[in-house]
């Protein structure tokens, strides 16, 4: 009888420890920008970051991009010539054939899709 109580106790402790030590998703999807220049068009809801642009987010990170255009209407980031580009987590990754260096990398913030 004591063995059954001990086994049940250990089982319950294991169940509880999974909840206590599991990682909590904060739901923080914010993008943190850093750049030398920022130009914002409030009517069109478009922001252009230029000059050594860096972005930190739970999904992608990069440093020293030449330019980033954020279109809030389309939930889109156009990233031009980034360095140290790091993908952390995406829902979808697509490639459009051969890409020239002048074409942007496009990231959709609502669907977590990246098009290279």
C-alpha positions, 0 to 999 in steps of 0.5 A: 500500500505504501509503494502505491502511494509513493509511486502516485506521489512521484507521478504527480510530482513529475506532472507538476514539474513539467508545468513549473519548469516549462518555458512560457510564451510571452506572446511578445512579437515586437520588432526592435529597430536600430538605425542611423536615419528614420523617415515615417509617412504617417498617411501611408503607414510606411517607415524607412530605416536607413544606415546600418539598420539592425533588427531584433525579434523572436523570429529574425535578427540581422545587423548592418542592413543598408535599408529596411522599409516597413509597410504596416498596411501589408505587414511587410518588411523589405530588407536590403543587403543585411549582414549576419542574418539569423532565422530563429523561427518561421512559419514559411520560407520561400525562394524566388529563383535567382536573386540579385543583390539589389532585390530585398528579402521580404518578411511578412510579420502577420504570417511569419513568412520570409521570401528570399 
